Amino acid sequence: MVLFFKLFKESFYFAYDALRQNKTRTFLSLLGITIGIVTIISVFALVDTFRGKLQESADKLGTKTVFIEKWPWGGFGEYPWWKYVQRPEAQLKEAELLKARLNDVEGVSYELHIANKTLKHKNNSIEGAKIIAVSYDSYKTWTFDFEEGRYFTELESQSGTALTVIGAGVAEGLFPNQQAVGKFIKIMGRNVMVVGVLKKEGEDMLGFSFDNEVVIPLNFARNLIDIRNNNYSPQITVRGKDNLNIDQLEDELRGAMRSIRKLKPAQEDDFALNKSTILSEQLDQMFIIINIAGWIIGGFSILVGGFGIANIMFVSVKERTNIIGIQKSLGAKNYFILMQFLFESIALSLIGGLLGLAIVFGASQLATHLFDFKIILNLDNIIRGITISVVIGVISGFWPAYSASALNPVDAIRSN
């Protein structure tokens, strides 16, 4: 073990000496390793970052939640839209029937999405707001985190009282520096009282946020729109209980919906059961392609760097042939010479790899502080970068090290 550390220490010294004496040549050789590590680790760091943000978005949608809609989520690969366009939209009566039939669910809600509306409060207004009309059970199927106020009561929801829960962005736009609860806003010509303000979320990776949305009771929406109109992207949202597996919930929902719509056994489903894992799986496929591209691009750079290090090591062996002969004449074994040059190659490669990791770390800190975009450079990626560097060092240095260890001591001493 002592010999190992002594060899490693001396190898770093020789590697440093090579850098000091041949700065340009060594720098250009290490540049390939550095660029390759930067490319590969940057790709992995970005993929980990986006995957983490995607998981946060999926958690917001609910890992036990299924959305019954006309259109399936997707777009990757084959997407037979001509078949989906003929499907019927989700209906309120279907949500009510599901609620009566299903036992292992937290709630079943029906929602309509009314887009691009103007909201007003005195002299303040917001353009392009999104209004969501929901049945009472929506608080069971979605997670509403309140900054102030509350959700509708069941009586208020059933009676169609003119009340609303607004997002943080709407509250900031209509009620700057003041409390919103208890005040009125104008929605589609009607005065509606604010009973709750949701906490600020920020837009997630899937583009979803309650910040600029307004939630109103479905029965109140009857006074504003024809809720049977299919232009409002109706959906049924079902959240299963914690003890129910999402696949079990999906199977139960499929059977119930097929029964409600009286579909024959040979008929295909005329509805989509969407869940957050669908998006995760599709984006994972994209991440795999990105990872492969990162390996290919980075691999070419590392290959060039590996040839550069091998060239440095052959030059080093030639310059130190006389020293190798003296070491062997004093009793140095072949494995000692081999390990000496092999460790030197690893040390050179590690210097390039560590420089690449430092660049990635610096870029991640810059992105975090200047652009408020936190890039995850976790321990796995650091270990991956170091491991790649060590492997390239071993591959690039083995043959020069072997040729050094195989030298005849007498011939080596006489060289000059």
N, C-alpha and C positions, 0 to 999 in steps of 0.2 A: 504493500500500500504506500509506503514511504517512497519507494522507487517510482511508483506511478505519479505521485504528486510532484516529485522532482523532475520527472520527464515532462510533465504538463507545464511546470513553471519554466523550464528551459525552452520548451517549444513556443510559448508565448513570447519569450525574450527574442528568439530567432525570428518569429513572425513580426515582432515590432521592429527588429533590426532590418528586415526586408522592406518594411514600410518606410523606414527612415532613410535607407540608402537608395531605394528605387521608388520614390514617391509616385511618379506618374504611372509607371508600369503597373505597380501594385494597385494603385487606386483604380485604374481602368479595368484591371482584372476583377477586383472586388465589386466594381460597379454593377456587373451582371448579377451577382448574388444579391446585392442590395435592392436592385430594381425588381428582381424576381420575388424576393421576400415581401417587399412593399406591395406588389401586385396581388400575390396570393393572400397575404394576411389582411389586406384592405378589403378584398372581396369577402373573405370569411367574416370579418368584423361587420361589414355592411349587411351581410345576410343575417347574422345574429341579431343585429340591431333591428332590422325590419321584421324578423321573425318574432322578436320580443314585442314590438309595437303591434304586430298582427295579433299576438296572443292577448294583449291588453284589449284590443278591439273586440276580439271574439268573446272575452270574458264579459265585456260590456253588453254584448248581445245576449249572453247567457248560454252556458254550456249545457243547460237542461231545457233549452227553448227551441221550439220548432215553429216556423212561419209557414202557414198554408196560403199559397198564392197561385196565381195563374201561370206566372213565368218562373222557371227554375233559375237559380243563381248559376252563373257560369259565363261562357264566352270563349273558353279555351277549347281548342279542337272543334269537333263537329257540334254545331248548335242548330237543330232543326226548328227554327223560329216559325216556319210555315205550319208546323204541326201545333205549336203552342198557341199561336194567335187565335186558333179556333176554340180554345178552351173557354169555359165560363169563368167569370170572376167569383171570388169568394163572397158569400152572402151572409147577412146578419142572422138569418134564420138557421143557417148551418152552424154558426158559432153557438147559438142557443141550444141546438140539438146536441152538439159536442159536449157542452157544459153539463147537460143532463145525463149523457151516457158515460162520460169518463169519470173514473173514481180516483185514479192515482195522479192527479194534477193539482198544482197550486192554483191555477186560474186559466180561464179562456177569455180572451178579449177580442173585440172587433175594432178595426181602425181604418180611417179614411185619411188621405193625405191631400190637402188643399194647398196648392203651391202658388207662389208669386202674388201675394196679397200685401196691401199697404196697411200698416198699423199706425194709429195716431193717438197722441195724448197732448192736448192743448196745441202748442206750437211745434212740438217734436213729432217726427214721423220716421218710419222705417219702411223702405221699399223691399219688395221681393221676399217677404217673410213666408215661412211655411207653417201652416196650421194643421194640427193633427186632431181629428175628432175621434174620441175613444169611448168605448163602453166602460162601465164602472170597474170591471176587473182588471183594467190596464195597469193599475198599481201593483197587481200581483204578478203580472207577466213582464213588466219592466222595472228597473231599479231607479226610482226617483230620489235623488239626494237633494234635500231642500236647504237653501241658504236662509230662507225665511218663509213663514207661512205654512201651508198644508195642502193636502190633496182634497178633492171633492168628497163630500159624504155620499152615501148611497142614495139618500133621499134627494139631494141636490142633483145627482146624476140622472136619476129616474124622472124627475120632474122637469128636467131641461132648463135649470136655472142658468142665467147668463153669467157664468164664472169662467175664469181661466187660470192656468198655471203657465208662467212664462220662463223662458231660458234667461241665463245671465246676460247674454248679449242684447236681448230685447230690453231687459231691465235697464242696462247701461245707456241704451239709445233713447229710451222714452222717459226714464226717470234718473237722469244723471245726478249723482251725489244726494239722492234722497230715497226714502223707503217707498217700495212699489205696492206692497200689500195694502188693500183697502181702497186703492185708487182705481179709476176707470180708464180703459183704453177703447178705442173705436175699432171694431173688427167688422168689415164688410157692411158698414153703415149702422151697426148696433153697438151700444155702450155695454161693455162687459167688465165686471169687477175682477181685479187681480186678487187671488186668494193665496198664491204661492209663487216663490221664485226659486228656481233650481240653481244648484252650485255650478260654477264655471267649470267646464270640462275641457274645452279646446277640441279641435277637430282631430279625429283619430285617423289611422291608416286607411280605414275603409270609407273615410269621408263622412262619418256619422257623428253628429253632436246635437244635443238638445239646446245649445247656447242660443241659437237664432230661431227657435221654434216656439210655437204657442200651442198649448194643449187645452182643448175644450170638450165638454161632455157631448157625447154623440146625440143625445136627445135635444140638446140646444142647437146642434148643427142642423137639425131638421128645419129650423127657422131661417137658415141661411142658404142651404143648398138642398137639392134632391139627393138624399143619401143612397137612393137606389141607382143613381147614375154611375156607370162603370168607369167614368173618366177620373175617379179620385183614387186609383190604385188601392182598392180595398184588400185587406189581409186579415187573416185570423192568426192570432199569436197564442201559443199554448206553452205554458211552462210546467214541466213535470216536477214531481216531488223529488227530494234528494235521494230517496231510496230506489228511485226508478232509473234504470239505464236509458240513455238517450236513444239507443237502438230499439229498446222495448217500447218506448214512447212512440217512436216513429212507426213501428209495426202496428201498434194499437190505433194510432191516428189513421193510418192507411186503411185498415179494416173498417173503421167507423165512417170515414169519408166515402169509401166505396159503397157502403151500405146506405148512407144518406143520399148519395147521388144515383143509387140503384144501378150500379154498373154490373154487367154480367161478368162471370169469371174470365172469359176470353178477351174482354175489353181492357185496353190500357187505361192507366190512371189519367184522368183529365184535370189533374191538379198537381202542384209541386209542393213537396215537403222540404223546405229549406232550413238549413242549420249552419251554425258558424263553422263546423268542421269541413263543410264543403269548400268554403273559401280557403281555409287553412291548407287543405289537401291540394287544391289547384295552385295556390301560390308556392307550396313546397316543390311542386314540379318545376315551376319557373326558377326557384332558388337552386335546384339541382343543376339546371342548365347553366346558370350564372357561375356556380362553383366550378363546373367543368371548364367553362371558358377561362375562368381565373387561373386554373391549373395549367391550361394550355399556354396562355400568354406568359404567365410567370415562369412556366417550365422552360420555355425557349430562352428567357433571360438567364435563368439559373444554369442552363446547359452551357451558354456562352461563358458565364462566370466560372463554371467548373473547368472548362478547357483553359481558361486564364490562370486559375490556381495550379492546375497540372503543369502548365508552362513555367510558372514561377518555381515550382518544386523541382523540376528538371534542371533549371538554371542554378537553383540552390545546391542541388546535389553536385553539379559540375564544379561550382565555386568552392565547395567544401570537401572535394574528393581527398585531398591531402590530409585534412583533419580526420576524415572517416578512417583512413589507413592508420593514422596514429592511434585512434581509439581502439581499433581492432588489434593492433600490435600490443596494446596494453591490456588486452583481455576482454574487450567489449564483445558481447554476443551479437549474432545477427538480428535477433528479435529486438535487442536494445536499439540498434541503429534503425531498424524498421519502425519501431514505435516512436523514436525521436522525430523522424521526418513525417510520419503519419499524424502525430499530434500537432506538428507545425502546420500541416495542411488544414487540420480541423480548426486550429486557432485562427488561421487566416479566414476560413469560411465563416467562423463564428463572428469575427469582427464585422464582416459584411452583413451577416444576418442581424446582429445586434444594432448595427447602423440602420438597417431597414426597419426594424421594430421601433427604433427611436423616432424615425420619420413618421411612421403610422401613428404612434402615440402623440407626437406633436400635432399632427393633422387632426386627430380626434379631439384634442384639447382646444384647438383653434375653432373647430366646428361647433363645439359645445359653448364656448364663450362668445364667439362673434355672431353665430347664426342660430343659437339656441337649439341646436340639433345634437343630441347626445349620442355619440357612437360608442358601442360597447366593444372594448378591447379586453376580453376576459383572459383568464389564466390558460384556458385550453388553446387559444390562438397564440399566446406567447410561447407555450411549450411546443406547439406545432412549428412555429418559426425557428426555434432553437434546434428542434429535431431535424428539420429539413437541412439546416446549415451543417449540422454534424454529419448527416448522411452524405451530403455533397462533398464535405471535407474528406471523408473516408474514401469515397469513390475516386475523387480527383487525386488524392495523395497516395493511394495504395501502390500504383505501379512505380512512380518515382521512388517511394520509400523502399519497395522491394528491390529495385535496381541498386539502390544505395547499400542495402544489407548484403547483396550478393557480390559486392566488389571484393577483389583479392587484395589483402592488406599491403602486400609488397608492391603491387602495381599501383595501388592508390597512393602510397607514400611517394613513389617515384614520379607521379603525375606533377606537372607544373610546366 
